[in-house]
Amino acid sequence: MEKNNRTDYGNEPFIVNIESASCENPYYRRILWTGDDLQVSLMSIPIGDEVGLERHPDNDQFIRIENGCAQVQMGNSAENLNIQNRVNSSYAVMVPAGVWHNIKNIGNVPLKIYTIYAPPHHPKGTVHETRKIAEAAED
């Protein structure tokens, strides 16, 4: 990946070592690429922190764990997260639109993931340094 201030390479052909980009990302969320039909986001979840329980009514989501250890929770309601798995590097999680989900960092290093939304979910070029900043932006 080029080392410059550009945050979103969307709607242009783009080739990247996604593992390196994910592992080098220091931000809670950084949108890497936004197209018309999908979006790639890099995330770094601090030790003991989480993405936070959420659901995306209009977006399917693919989540890839690049480094670290996490507890994945999913279910059809916030009160019934009946799918719970411990995952680590090289695992992928597919979240259909409308499913409640959370990812908690249960390891001893920052959790490095990338996620693909279809269609795009966040504004093009979004960068959130922390989860607190991300939550404030979504309110």
URDATA-V356386 format. One line per field, one symbol per residue. ss: DSSP state (@ for helix, = for strand, . for the rest). psi: psi as a letter, one per 40 degrees, with the letter a starting at -180 (. if undefined). A space follows every 50 residues. Layout:
ss = ???
psi = ???
//
This chain:
ss = .................@@@@@@@....======....=======....= ...=.....========.=======.=..=..======...====....= =====.....========........==..@@@@@@@@.
psi = higaehdheieihhhigddddddeheidhhhdhhadeiihhiihhiheai dihiihdehihhhhhdhahihhhiieideggehhihiaheiihhhihehi iihhheaeihhhiiihhhiidiihehhhdiddddddde.
//
